[in-house]
């Protein structure tokens, strides 16, 4: 599985079905990553002109190069999803290069050690006999929690403020947020990430209602467990075998394995299709191998 995930960017992806996105402009934040890179490829294959945004310009440009080599239209742009001025600059660049925005996929986000405890469960000994290097709930800082929360929630809120304006003015558009299994069932050790993704799901519902009279639909995809550059070291050993946490996750995923990037594409394309999901808005769709349905017993 790790090898397949790491090789993804070099393997042409076959999408499960076609929808017509010809000449629509799609902005994808975090587009230099594995999962959002797959989404960028898919919308490009359906005819969209793709703007890949990433904090690292070289990663954005690599994704755009891959799409162009496959015959699509794409450009890479640097943008910081926590800096509105940076996003506004990217918006102007996107409009100049590709045109007004029709689709926004808010893919930027992630966890950080500053919002993570060392252990799953707190014990009295953690307080009476603290161990060096062990981060308990009481060691988490406001700054660390805020960093993770901002990256995921404000990193969805601010790009939506900037890029949805084109859609509202045009009277049509599609916003896809990326939530998480953590929004349904918070994982141990990562309180900030879990709370932030719950906020993304709630914001998706709120925004769908707020935008409901504008012609803009708002939905979210909540991926289960996929191997990415961010979590591969946490879930797998260097030889490709699973860590203890990786084993626990797959044991609680009824299908018994991690997802692949292409597993997200059918849901994405359905949500982007006006013909297929034109009456769907404010929904958070789990793509998780059954994880959210399983009690563990």
C-alpha positions in Angstrom: 0.0 0.0 0.0 2.7 2.6 0.8 4.4 1.9 -2.5 1.2 2.3 -4.4 0.5 5.6 -2.7 4.0 6.9 -3.3 3.9 6.0 -6.9 0.5 7.6 -7.5 1.8 10.8 -9.0 3.6 8.9 -11.8 0.6 6.6 -12.7 -2.1 8.0 -15.0 -5.4 7.7 -13.2 -8.5 6.4 -15.0 -11.6 8.1 -13.7 -14.7 6.0 -13.1 -17.1 8.1 -15.3 -17.1 11.4 -17.2 -19.0 14.5 -16.4 -18.9 17.7 -18.5 -16.8 20.4 -16.9 -15.6 21.8 -20.1 -14.2 25.3 -19.8 -15.1 25.6 -16.1 -12.3 26.9 -13.8 -11.5 24.7 -10.8 -9.4 26.0 -7.9 -7.9 23.3 -5.7 -6.1 24.3 -2.5 -3.5 21.9 -1.2 -3.4 20.6 -4.8 0.2 19.5 -4.5 -0.7 16.7 -2.2 -1.6 13.1 -3.0 -5.4 13.2 -2.5 -6.0 16.7 -4.0 -3.6 15.9 -6.8 -5.9 13.0 -7.7 -8.9 15.4 -7.6 -7.0 17.8 -9.8 -6.3 15.1 -12.4 -9.9 14.0 -12.4 -11.5 17.4 -13.0 -8.9 18.1 -15.7 -9.9 14.9 -17.4 -13.5 16.2 -17.4 -12.5 19.3 -19.2 -12.0 21.8 -16.4 -9.2 24.4 -16.4 -7.4 23.7 -13.2 -5.6 26.1 -10.8 -3.5 24.2 -8.4 -2.7 26.2 -5.2 -0.1 25.1 -2.7 2.0 26.7 -0.1 5.0 25.4 -2.1 5.0 26.7 -5.6 7.1 23.9 -6.9 4.6 21.3 -5.8 1.8 23.3 -7.4 3.7 23.5 -10.7 4.5 19.8 -10.6 0.9 19.0 -10.4 0.0 21.4 -13.2 2.8 20.0 -15.4 1.5 16.5 -14.9 -2.0 17.6 -16.1 -0.6 19.5 -19.1 1.5 16.5 -20.1 -1.7 14.5 -20.1 -3.3 17.0 -22.5 -5.2 19.1 -19.9 -5.2 22.8 -19.0 -3.6 23.7 -15.7 -1.5 26.3 -13.9 0.2 26.2 -10.5 0.1 29.1 -8.0 1.6 29.7 -4.6 -0.9 30.6 -1.9 -1.1 30.6 1.9 -4.6 29.6 2.9 -4.2 31.4 6.2 -3.2 34.7 4.5 -6.1 36.5 2.8 -3.8 38.9 0.9 -2.0 35.8 -0.5 -5.3 34.3 -1.5 -6.5 37.5 -3.1 -3.3 37.7 -5.1 -3.7 34.1 -6.3 -7.3 34.8 -7.2 -6.2 37.7 -9.5 -3.6 35.5 -11.0 -6.1 32.7 -11.6 -8.6 35.0 -13.2 -5.9 36.5 -15.5 -4.6 33.1 -16.6 -7.8 30.9 -16.7 -10.9 33.1 -16.0 -13.5 33.4 -13.2 -13.8 30.6 -10.8 -16.6 28.0 -11.1 -15.4 25.3 -8.7 -13.5 25.5 -5.4 -12.1 22.4 -3.7 -10.8 23.3 -0.2 -8.2 20.6 0.2 -5.6 22.3 2.3 -5.3 21.2 5.9 -3.6 18.7 8.2 -2.5 17.9 11.7 0.6 19.0 13.7 2.4 17.6 16.7 1.6 20.8 18.6 -2.0 19.7 18.7 -1.3 16.1 19.6 -1.0 14.2 22.9 1.6 11.4 23.2 -0.8 8.9 24.6 -4.4 7.8 23.9 -5.5 7.8 27.6 -4.6 10.1 30.5 -3.5 8.5 33.8 -3.0 9.9 37.2 0.7 9.1 37.0 1.0 11.5 34.0 0.5 14.2 36.6 2.1 12.8 39.7 5.1 11.3 38.0 5.5 13.1 34.7 7.9 11.7 32.1 10.2 13.8 30.0 9.0 14.1 26.4 5.4 12.9 27.1 2.8 15.4 26.0 -0.4 15.2 28.0 -3.6 17.1 27.6 -2.3 19.6 30.1 0.8 20.3 28.1 -1.1 21.3 25.0 -0.8 25.1 24.4 -3.4 27.5 23.1 -0.9 28.4 20.3 -0.6 24.8 19.2 -4.3 24.1 19.2 -4.9 27.4 17.4 -2.4 26.5 14.7 -4.1 23.2 13.8 -7.6 24.7 14.1 -6.7 27.6 11.9 -5.0 25.5 9.3 -8.1 23.4 8.8 -11.0 25.7 9.6 -9.7 29.1 8.6 -7.9 27.4 5.7 -11.3 26.5 4.4 -13.1 29.7 5.4 -10.7 32.2 3.9 -10.3 30.6 0.4 -14.1 30.3 0.3 -14.5 34.0 1.0 -12.0 34.9 -1.8 -12.9 32.4 -4.5 -16.7 32.0 -4.1 -17.3 35.7 -5.1 -17.0 34.8 -8.8 -19.5 32.0 -8.4 -22.1 34.2 -6.6 -21.8 36.9 -9.3 -22.2 34.3 -12.1 -25.1 32.7 -10.4 -23.6 29.2 -10.4 -20.8 27.3 -8.8 -19.7 24.4 -6.7 -17.7 24.3 -3.4 -16.4 21.0 -2.1 -14.8 21.1 1.4 -12.7 18.3 2.8 -13.8 17.1 6.2 -12.7 13.9 7.8 -13.7 10.8 9.8 -12.5 12.8 12.8 -15.6 15.0 12.4 -17.8 11.9 13.0 -15.7 10.0 15.5 -12.8 11.9 17.0 -9.6 9.9 17.1 -7.5 9.6 20.2 -4.5 11.9 20.6 -5.6 14.6 18.1 -8.1 16.9 19.7 -7.4 20.0 17.6 -7.6 18.3 14.3 -10.8 16.5 15.2 -12.5 19.7 16.5 -11.4 21.6 13.4 -12.8 19.0 11.0 -16.1 19.0 12.9 -16.1 22.7 12.3 -15.5 22.2 8.6 -18.6 19.9 8.5 -20.7 22.4 10.4 -19.5 25.3 8.2 -20.4 23.2 5.1 -24.0 23.0 6.3 -24.2 26.6 7.3 -22.7 27.9 4.0 -25.0 25.6 1.9 -28.0 27.3 3.5 -26.5 30.8 3.2 -25.7 30.3 -0.5 -28.8 28.4 -1.3 -30.4 31.3 -3.2 -27.3 32.1 -5.2 -27.0 29.1 -7.5 -23.9 27.9 -5.6 -24.0 24.4 -4.0 -21.7 23.5 -1.0 -20.9 19.9 0.1 -18.1 18.1 1.7 -16.3 14.8 1.4 -15.1 13.1 4.6 -12.4 10.7 3.7 -11.6 7.7 5.9 -8.0 6.6 6.1 -5.8 7.1 3.1 -2.0 7.0 3.1 -0.6 10.5 2.4 2.7 12.2 2.7 1.6 13.6 6.1 0.5 10.3 7.8 2.6 7.6 6.1 5.3 7.7 8.8 2.6 7.4 11.5 0.7 4.5 9.9 3.5 2.4 8.2 7.0 1.2 9.0 9.9 1.9 6.5 9.4 -1.7 5.2 5.8 -1.0 4.4 4.3 -3.0 7.3 1.8 -1.3 9.5 2.5 0.5 12.8 0.4 -0.3 15.8 -1.8 2.7 15.0 -2.1 1.6 11.4 -3.1 -1.8 12.5 -5.8 -0.4 14.8 -7.2 1.7 12.0 -7.5 -1.1 9.4 -8.9 -3.4 12.1 -11.7 -0.8 12.6 -12.3 -0.3 8.9 -14.7 -3.0 7.8 -13.2 -3.3 4.3 -9.9 -4.0 6.0 -7.5 -1.6 4.2 -6.7 2.0 3.6 -8.3 3.9 0.8 -6.6 4.8 -2.5 -6.7 8.3 -4.0 -9.0 7.2 -6.8 -11.6 6.0 -4.3 -12.6 9.6 -3.7 -13.1 10.5 -7.4 -16.6 9.0 -8.0 -18.0 10.9 -5.1 -16.2 14.1 -6.1 -17.5 13.9 -9.7 -21.0 13.1 -8.6 -21.0 16.2 -6.3 -19.7 18.4 -9.1 -22.3 17.2 -11.6 -25.3 19.4 -11.8 -27.2 16.7 -13.6 -26.2 14.0 -11.0 -26.5 16.0 -7.8 -28.2 19.3 -8.6 -30.5 19.0 -5.6 -27.7 18.0 -3.2 -26.3 20.7 -1.0 -25.1 20.9 2.6 -24.1 17.2 2.7 -21.0 15.6 4.2 -20.3 12.3 2.3 -18.2 9.7 4.0 -15.8 7.7 1.8 -14.3 5.5 4.5 -14.6 1.8 3.9 -17.3 1.6 6.5 -15.2 3.1 9.4 -18.0 5.5 10.5 -20.6 2.7 10.6 -18.5 0.3 12.7 -18.8 0.2 16.5 -15.7 -1.9 17.0 -17.7 -5.0 18.1 
